[in-house]
Amino acid sequence: MEVKVLSRETIIPSSPTPPHLKSFKLSLLDQLSPMLYTPLLFFYPITKTYDPNPTMATLKDSLSQTLARFYLLAGRIVGKSIHCSDQGAVFIEASVSCNMSHILKQPNNEVLRKLLPCSLLCSNPAEESPQVVVQANIFSCGGIAISLCLLHKLMDGATFTSFLTSWASTNKGSLDSSSNMICYDYKAFSSLFPQTNLLPFHQKLAKPANRKRCLRRFVFGSKSLLNLKAKAESRAVPNPSCVEALTGFIWKHAMMAADCQGSSTLSHVVNLRGRMKPALPEVSVGNIMWGAVAHSSAMERLELRALVGLLRQSFEEINKDYIERMLIGSDKGFEAVLKFVGEMNKWGMSNYYFCTSWRNMKLNEVDFGWGRPAWIAIAWDTNELMANVIVLVDGVMGDGIEAWILLDEKEMEILEQNPQFLEFALLNPSIYLADEN
């Protein structure tokens, strides 16, 4: 498969950012976030005949309009601030020398990586790094895969979902023209979590150990999730969610694959918007998230109910009172920040796991006017990130959950051959398009 870049250009906002919105100090939460791109791929099997040129022109125009609404994302990170300088996003058009079905029948990380517009790690200085990099891949069959690298420095899952939904709706012509979305009031938000000179502003991730790592996709169907929820029920957690049950299940078996003898830690991303008082709109831009940290002892590590209980407890600790202490800026609040930074620095240790869930974010409803995506994928160079990463995404057509898991190669070999794990998980099944038999 050959991916040939046909054009590359910068898309600037359709209208200039007003002078009073030109510069903002980064919030503490954005200060703590890494200079790292989040990769996403959306596959659209367009079957009707169309002219690629006006299709690409419409994508660029709608992207330009969307950047005017999300003016923060059209700017650049300069020092300790975000400068809304309308430098825009990068848009790449590429052709792919095969049919989309060729990739979807045997999804492969190495192949998917070729469709991404850039590396996950920022090789350029922050002030030269665009926050949005897009590549429109046109397959021989006419299908289009929209791949994106979205800078994590200012974008968490809720932020990039709002951005993508707005862009797709604009392209489709279904966005209310009176909608001013976005960026809420970043100045007001950042004042709630003021930056500090006691911590670095562009913290780099620790260099991964010199071991081979492996990214695999596992699919958990609706029936498997119901069974896992039933197995995870306990007096402490009588009603575990799908994410809690699945996270606990993967955590348990990942520890088994690593032959973890002692304690283990799992940090799970939590969206703070709805937990704040008053709640922030879901369209608020920024890394408005925190890490719920669960610690398991040697005795708890193989018991699913116990692990799910620890996860529930860690989620419940991130409540309004906890956030309020952080907002006040008390010593206890700063202690919580330092503790969180300390947990981040543990990432890469053999007994530390990091999980994020994009479930129920409606990514599978991102419709540019070609219908819903047939599949949503992620991909990255496994040498760029440390192991023990779990990303949960809604399955095809919203059925079940796809878990993308990055482990050391030897541990992955054990996991993907574990019959107890495969009783509930399908290893990288094919995605069949609607017009295929």
SULSULFEN-V174636 format. One line per field, one symbol per residue. ss: DSSP state (H for helix, E for strand, - for the rest). psi: psi as a letter, one per 30 degrees, with the letter a starting at -180 (. if undefined). A space follows every 10 residues. Layout:
ss = ???
psi = ???
//
This chain:
ss = --EEEEEEEE E-------HH H-EEE--HHH H----EEEEE EEEE------ -HHHHHHHHH HHHHHHHHH- HHHH-EEE-- EEE-----EE EEEEEE---H HHHHH---HH HHH------- E----HHH-- -EEEEEEEE- ---EEEEEEE E---E-HHHH HHHHHHHHHH HH-------- -----HHHHH HH-------- ---------- --EEEEEEEE -HHHHHHHHH HH-------- -HHHHHHHHH HHHHHHH--- ---EEEEEEE E-HHH----- -----E--EE EEEEEE---- ---HHHHHHH HHHHHHH--H HHHHHHHH-- HHHHHHHHHH HHHHHH---- -EEEEEE--- --HHH----- ----EEE--- --------EE EEEE-HHH-- EEEEEEEEHH HHHHH---HH HH---EE--- -------
psi = kkjkkelklk jlkfkkkkef gfkkkkleee efklikkkkk kkkjijflkl jeefeeeeee eeeeeefeei feffaljjcg ljjighfalk kkklkkhlle feeffikkee eeeffkflle kjfllefgjk fkkkkjjjle fflkjjkkjk kfegjaeeef eeeeeeeeee efggkkffkf kahbieeeef feiklkffll fikkkkkkli kklkklkkkj leeeeeeeee ffkleeifik leeeeeeeee eefeeeefhj fbllkkkkkk kfeffljlkk kfgkkliill kjkkkkleff fgjeeeeeee eeeeeffiae eeeeeeefgl eeeeeeeeee eeeeffkfkf gkkkkkkgkg fgeggjjggg llkfkkllll jfffllahkk kkkklkggja kkjjkjlkee eeeeefgjee efffkkjhll jklegk.
//
